[in-house]
Amino acid sequence: MIDFDAYFRRIAYTGPRVPSLDALTTICAAHTATIAFENMDALLGRAPLLAPAALQAKLVDQRRGGYCYEQNALLRLVLLELGMRVTSLAARVVWMAPPDAPLRARSHMLLQVALPALPHESFIADVGFGGHLLGAPLRFVPDLVQRTPGGTERIVQDGETFALEAELPAGWTRVYCFTLDPHTPVDYEPLNWFTATHPGSIFRHNLRVERLAPSGRATLLNDKLTLRPADGTARTQRIESADELAEVIDTIFDLALPVSPGALFDRIPKGLETAYLPQTG
């Protein structure tokens, strides 16, 4: 099970352990600032384990991060412990996909959260989307433009399907689409296995690490490090050695490595501006 005291120490949360909007907001922000998104296991050919004991060991005790199935599964257990009502959902990722891209399978976990004091509202909580970490829950109100630590977002509705969109310089960009069909933990096991092991999965071929803190957003895509302070001015640099990769992952993302720096550095594509997309036929 989860050692909740250890989790709250890990994210430096000292607030009330109550089912309130303030607690939900503060925990989401503290989580994304502390437990970075990372897919090192999938890149190394390992499917992460999703049992509570495995989440505790990796994300809390071993100073590791994880991807959506791990991050949001851990957050779900924490919010349930505080007395919030949580429904687990699954989304189709369309982030940065071309308009004519084929339909993708559901491959992302997110949470719908309800609070006792706000019986007529619910919120979308998601601390596990690498590429656009939110850092705050979103009111589940279609077309409501909302500012979060990660940017400006909205949820739009088309029948029974909802979509999260982010405002970028080029305009509103769709992140993922989802329905309100509830999922249980066992439903994510095949999704996790597919995402971590399928030859066409982007996480099998690219390293992505991301941390969203009050000071700004830090993103590592393979050997490309991007630091975007809160004022929005981005700075990028290339990681040129295994030792430099280890230092960046330790000091900027506060993560431990599961293998030697050289073993990880050898697996990542070099010199690309965007993620490597495998050709599977």
C-alpha positions in Angstrom: 0.0 0.0 0.0 0.9 3.7 0.0 2.7 5.3 2.9 0.9 8.6 2.7 3.1 10.3 5.2 6.1 9.4 3.0 4.3 10.7 -0.1 3.4 14.0 1.5 7.0 14.4 2.7 8.2 13.6 -0.9 6.1 16.4 -2.3 6.7 18.7 0.7 2.9 19.1 1.3 2.1 20.2 4.9 -1.4 21.4 4.4 -4.6 19.9 5.7 -5.4 16.4 4.6 -9.0 17.1 3.8 -11.2 16.7 0.6 -11.1 20.4 -0.4 -10.4 22.3 -3.6 -7.4 24.0 -1.9 -5.9 20.6 -1.0 -6.5 19.2 -4.5 -4.9 22.3 -6.1 -1.9 22.4 -3.8 -1.2 18.7 -4.1 -1.4 18.7 -7.9 1.1 21.6 -8.0 3.4 20.1 -5.5 3.3 16.7 -7.2 4.3 18.0 -10.7 7.0 20.2 -9.1 8.5 17.2 -7.3 7.8 13.9 -9.0 8.9 14.5 -12.6 7.3 12.8 -15.6 9.8 10.3 -17.0 9.6 7.2 -19.2 13.1 5.7 -18.5 11.7 2.2 -17.8 9.8 2.1 -21.2 12.9 3.4 -23.0 14.9 0.6 -21.4 12.4 -2.1 -22.5 10.7 -2.4 -19.1 6.9 -2.2 -18.5 6.3 -0.3 -15.2 4.4 -2.1 -12.5 1.2 -0.4 -11.4 0.5 -2.1 -8.0 0.4 0.3 -5.1 3.5 -1.2 -3.6 5.4 -0.7 -6.9 4.2 3.0 -7.1 5.4 3.5 -3.5 8.8 2.0 -4.1 9.5 3.8 -7.4 7.9 7.2 -7.2 8.1 7.8 -3.4 11.0 5.8 -2.0 13.5 5.6 -5.0 13.3 9.2 -6.1 12.0 8.2 -9.5 9.2 9.6 -11.6 6.9 7.9 -14.1 4.4 8.3 -16.8 0.7 8.7 -16.7 -0.4 5.3 -15.5 2.0 5.6 -12.6 1.6 9.3 -11.8 -2.2 9.4 -11.9 -2.6 6.0 -10.3 -0.6 7.3 -7.3 -2.5 10.6 -7.2 -5.8 8.6 -7.3 -4.9 6.7 -4.2 -3.9 9.9 -2.4 -7.1 11.7 -3.3 -9.2 8.7 -2.3 -7.4 8.6 1.1 -8.4 12.3 1.6 -12.1 11.5 1.0 -12.5 12.7 -2.6 -14.5 10.8 -5.1 -12.3 9.9 -8.0 -13.3 8.4 -11.4 -10.4 7.1 -13.6 -10.7 7.9 -17.3 -8.8 7.1 -20.5 -8.0 9.4 -23.4 -6.8 9.3 -27.0 -3.7 11.5 -27.3 -3.7 13.9 -30.3 -1.1 16.3 -29.1 1.0 17.6 -32.0 -0.5 15.0 -34.4 -1.2 16.1 -37.9 -4.9 16.7 -38.8 -4.9 13.6 -41.1 -3.3 11.3 -38.5 -5.1 7.9 -38.1 -7.2 7.4 -35.0 -5.1 6.4 -32.0 -6.0 3.9 -29.3 -6.7 5.2 -25.8 -3.3 5.5 -24.1 -3.5 8.1 -21.4 -4.9 8.0 -17.9 -6.6 11.0 -16.3 -8.9 11.6 -13.3 -12.3 13.1 -12.7 -12.5 14.4 -9.1 -15.6 15.4 -7.1 -15.4 17.1 -3.7 -18.0 16.9 -0.9 -18.3 20.7 -0.5 -18.9 21.2 -4.3 -21.6 18.5 -5.1 -22.5 20.1 -8.4 -19.0 20.4 -9.8 -16.2 18.2 -10.8 -12.6 18.6 -11.8 -10.1 17.0 -14.2 -6.8 16.2 -12.4 -3.9 15.1 -14.5 -0.3 15.1 -13.2 1.0 12.7 -15.9 0.9 14.1 -19.4 4.4 14.5 -20.6 4.7 17.3 -23.0 2.2 19.5 -21.3 2.0 19.0 -17.6 -0.9 20.9 -16.1 0.1 21.4 -12.5 -3.5 22.3 -11.4 -6.9 20.7 -11.6 -9.3 22.1 -14.3 -13.0 22.8 -13.6 -14.9 20.4 -15.7 -16.9 23.1 -17.5 -16.9 23.0 -21.3 -15.5 26.1 -23.1 -14.3 27.7 -19.8 -10.8 29.2 -20.4 -8.6 28.5 -17.4 -5.1 29.6 -16.4 -2.9 27.0 -14.8 0.8 26.9 -13.8 1.4 25.1 -17.1 -0.4 27.6 -19.4 -3.9 28.3 -20.6 -6.3 25.4 -21.2 -10.0 24.7 -21.9 -12.2 21.6 -22.2 -14.5 21.4 -25.2 -17.4 19.0 -25.8 -18.7 17.2 -28.9 -21.5 15.0 -27.9 -20.3 12.4 -25.4 -16.6 13.2 -26.2 -14.6 15.9 -24.5 -11.2 17.3 -25.4 -8.5 19.1 -23.5 -7.0 22.0 -25.5 -4.0 24.2 -24.8 -3.5 27.7 -26.0 -0.3 28.0 -27.9 1.1 30.9 -29.9 -0.4 29.4 -33.1 -3.8 29.0 -31.4 -5.8 26.4 -29.6 -4.2 22.9 -29.9 -5.9 19.7 -28.9 -4.1 17.6 -26.3 -6.3 14.6 -25.9 -9.9 13.4 -26.2 -11.8 11.4 -23.7 -15.2 10.2 -22.6 -16.6 9.7 -19.1 -16.5 5.9 -19.2 -15.1 4.9 -15.9 -12.0 2.6 -15.8 -10.7 0.4 -13.0 -7.1 -0.2 -12.2 -7.1 -3.5 -14.1 -8.2 -1.7 -17.3 -4.9 0.1 -17.4 -2.8 -3.0 -17.3 -3.0 -3.7 -21.1 -2.8 0.0 -21.9 0.4 0.2 -19.8 1.8 -2.9 -21.4 1.1 -1.6 -24.9 2.5 1.8 -24.2 5.7 0.4 -22.7 6.4 -2.5 -25.1 4.8 -2.0 -28.5 7.4 -1.3 -31.2 5.4 1.7 -32.4 5.1 3.3 -29.0 6.9 6.7 -28.9 8.0 5.9 -25.4 10.0 2.9 -26.6 12.3 5.1 -28.7 12.5 8.5 -27.0 13.4 9.9 -23.5 11.0 12.4 -22.2 11.4 14.0 -18.8 9.4 17.0 -17.6 9.0 19.0 -14.4 6.7 21.9 -13.8 7.6 24.1 -10.8 6.7 27.7 -9.7 10.0 28.8 -11.2 9.1 27.4 -14.7 9.0 24.3 -16.8 11.9 22.0 -17.6 11.7 19.5 -20.4 14.2 17.0 -21.7 13.4 15.3 -25.0 16.2 12.9 -25.8 19.4 15.1 -25.8 17.5 18.4 -26.1 17.0 20.3 -22.8 14.5 23.2 -22.7 14.2 25.5 -19.7 11.3 27.9 -19.8 11.2 30.2 -16.8 8.0 31.6 -15.5 8.5 34.7 -17.7 8.2 32.5 -20.7 11.6 33.0 -22.3 12.8 29.6 -23.4 16.5 28.4 -23.4 17.6 25.2 -25.1 20.8 23.2 -25.0 22.1 19.9 -26.2 23.3 17.2 -23.8 26.6 16.0 -25.2 27.7 13.2 -22.8 26.5 10.6 -20.5 27.9 12.4 -17.5 26.0 15.6 -18.5 22.8 13.6 -18.9 23.2 12.2 -15.4 23.8 15.7 -14.0 20.8 17.2 -15.7 18.5 14.4 -14.6 19.8 14.7 -11.0 20.0 18.5 -10.5 17.2 19.8 -12.8 14.7 17.0 -12.5 15.7 15.6 -9.1 15.6 12.0 -10.3 17.7 8.9 -9.7 18.8 6.9 -12.7 17.7 3.2 -12.9 20.8 2.3 -14.9 24.3 3.7 -15.6 24.4 7.1 -17.4 26.1 5.5 -20.3 23.4 2.9 -20.7 20.7 5.5 -20.8 22.6 7.9 -23.0 23.3 5.2 -25.6 19.5 4.6 -26.0 18.4 8.1 -26.9 18.3 9.6 -30.4 20.7 12.5 -30.9 20.2 15.9 -32.7 16.5 15.7 -33.3 14.2 18.7 -32.8 11.1 16.6 -32.2 10.5 13.0 -31.0 11.6 10.1 -33.2 8.6 8.4 -34.7 9.2 4.7 -35.4 8.0 3.3 -38.7 6.0 0.1 -38.1 4.7 -0.4 -41.6 
